[in-house]
């Protein structure tokens, strides 16, 4: 099992040695393997460390061991934890509503829940939330507080999350009036700034810093090409599976926001980069994700942060220092390049898979040639 997860022989031997020590420790205390649980592993690690700080061991190895033994039915499931708090139960019910009835992705649900917890903790402090006590004043005070401590865009997102939560409470009969209508609007002008982007030369420079002779280089090059040529979001790259690539038709299934699926053509250079990585870079493992961690355990990336890190490292190697350094930089760069090449807003929106046309409108601000035609001459001032 350890070799299948990509661990080297020496690392696997260290893990086996630790489990052997655990077995001997249990025997000395006449503890059956079937009784093993988290408390035993904590006591074992503490004992092992006594007198030698370097011998404590690897807690992650023992957590993996417990999971393996439970899947095999050798040991019992972990003891039930303390009863969830009132806040936990409210959050769990709201999360189920967001996923089952509104079809939101887990990442979006986590964001909503974070703001809801902030709101209820701000209103009730350490006490149990009493939803029937919520008032319009509680809502406005919270949004005003959030607007002072976070960015305008984050405060606007907090207001949106709170509206959804309050509407949910009203629909379920938890509050007597629809407080969603009293959530203040946070001033945030989406199009007040310019989209950050790389020039075509800078984009190519970014791609060239990936060394095709190395496994990390082949993987990062394929990731960057997907971002630069197709404008994919980081999460879409993370969740891409082997089944999403149709080599015969030259198409790629993209699983985007709100469980939406789109079909995009697979450009030749992107297809070649993916094939090179899959043949000579992707670790052998049971995961169906396209992009896999290079270090053991070999599995898909846990979040979009890993893709953004790939972009940041490549920018650093290329000597580029834009204000925005995440994966969205290449999405903006693609849209800007298409616009300057003569593509329409509708065509850009189709490639970027925008659901609403006004989402694409921000890119009109980088079309300087078209904007010049709209500029009015400055009126002359006559001096008397």
MOQUI-V707376 format. One record per run of one state. SS is the DSSP state (helix for helix, strand for strand, loop for the rest). FROM is the first residue (numbers start at 1). LEN is the number of residues. Records with the same first field share a line. If there is no record, write none. Layout:
SS = FROM-LEN  FROM-LEN
//
This chain:
loop = 1-8  29-4  36-2  50-3  56-3  72-14  101-5  125-6  134-2  150-2  172-7  183-17  209-6  231-3  239-2  247-4  256-1  260-1  266-2  281-8  290-2  293-7  301-4  319-9  341-4  353-4  360-1  367-1  375-10
helix = 9-20  33-3  38-12  53-3  59-13  86-15  106-19  131-3  136-14  152-20  179-4  200-9  215-16  234-5  242-3  257-3  268-13  305-14  328-13  345-8  357-3  361-6  368-7
strand = 241-1  245-2  251-5  261-5  289-1  292-1  300-1
//
